[in-house]
Amino acid sequence: MKIGLLFGSFNPIHIGHLIIANYMANHTELDKVWLVVTPQNPLKKYGSLINTYDRLEMARLATDNADNIEVSDAELKLPQPSYTIDTLTHLKEKYPQHEFVLIMGSDNLASLHKWKNYKLILRDYRIYVYPRPGYENAELASHESVTITMTPLMELSATFIRTALAAKKNVQYFVPDAVLQFIESKNLYR
């Protein structure tokens, strides 16, 4: 099975994440997409992340009815901080029957050269890239391992959602209803 891995903090998961995952699962040759919840991205400052298990639960709530999108807690079982190459190696060892494809935005492709063992990632894995505003011409876009997709352009961010929630603004339709109910029930991001 060919599985796309979409890594993220999902802090919180929103419709932009789901549109990207849905596009990759249904408009490419991927069989499934796994949303890999990252406890802590080593290239991002720690601070605004809520509890990892709350983010994992929101991702599960958001994908509850999805046929070919699942949530993975693989990085929760690995040493922190989480490095993509380590997670890829772990998943390849645990699921040798699957072929894993990395899914990332063009903004991440532009900074891929800063990632741990990025040359191994480019050598051993395919990378499907979705567009992000302002990152149309990433240096690695023409690499043989990279496929630029026609995923709908999304300008929605988790930062926007968190800021809106903190300001007590309505975020209905930006996050799935079940996720919004979870956020409200736990008074998250307020």
C-alpha positions, -999 to +999 in steps of 0.1 A: +000+000+000+012+035-008+008+058+022+013+095+023+025+109+056+014+145+065+033+155+096+020+184+117+014+198+151-023+201+143-026+228+169-055+226+161-063+206+131-084+226+106-101+223+073-070+233+054-052+202+068-082+180+058-085+194+023-048+187+017-051+152+031-083+145+011-067+158-021-036+136-016-057+105-007-081+109-036-064+128-064-030+111-064-020+075-066-017+073-028-040+046-012-041+064+022-029+094+041-017+092+077-018+124+097+013+121+119+008+142+150+042+157+160+048+163+197+074+190+190+088+202+157+126+209+163+125+239+140+097+256+159+097+273+192+080+255+221+053+274+238+020+276+220+014+239+217-014+224+238-012+189+252-002+164+226-030+140+235-056+168+230-041+175+195-042+137+188-078+135+199-088+165+177-072+149+147-090+117+154-123+135+158-117+154+125-110+122+105-136+099+122-156+094+091-127+094+065-123+062+045-086+068+035-073+093+061-060+080+094-042+095+124-008+082+135+007+086+170+040+071+158+060+102+169+047+100+204+066+067+209+099+081+196+126+102+213+119+140+213+124+162+195+109+144+165+130+143+133+112+132+101+140+109+090+138+090+123+101+086+120+103+075+084+129+049+094+108+037+123+077+034+100+096+016+073+109-009+098+075-014+114+055-016+082+078-030+055+048-039+033+040-002+028+057+024+006+058+058+024+056+091+007+062+124+025+036+151+021+047+187+027+040+223+018+062+243-006+073+263+025+087+232+041+104+222+008+121+256+008+136+248+042+142+211+037+180+217+035+178+225+073+163+191+082+183+163+098+196+140+070+175+157+043+197+142+016+186+107+028+150+118+027+154+129-009+173+097-018+149+072-002+115+088-003+091+105-027+079+139-016+045+152-027+044+190-023+013+212-020+014+249-028+018+276-001+015+313-008+049+329-014+068+297-019+062+289-056+098+285-067+115+263-040+151+253-050+143+216-047+111+217-067+128+202-097+145+173-077+136+139-091+120+128-058+097+158-056+062+159-072+045+193-071+007+187-069-023+207-079-037+207-043-060+237-038-041+266-023-049+271+013-041+303+033-057+291+065-034+284+094-036+270+129-021+303+141-051+322+127-074+297+145-057+301+178-056+339+176-093+340+167-102+317+196-081+337+220-101+368+208-134+349+213-141+351+176-163+325+158-142+298+140-171+277+128-164+262+094-126+267+099-125+235+120-148+205+119-178+207+143-165+178+165-131+196+169-148+229+178-170+211+204-138+195+218-120+229+219-150+245+237-155+217+261-119+220+273-117+258+270-086+254+248-067+284+232-086+309+253 
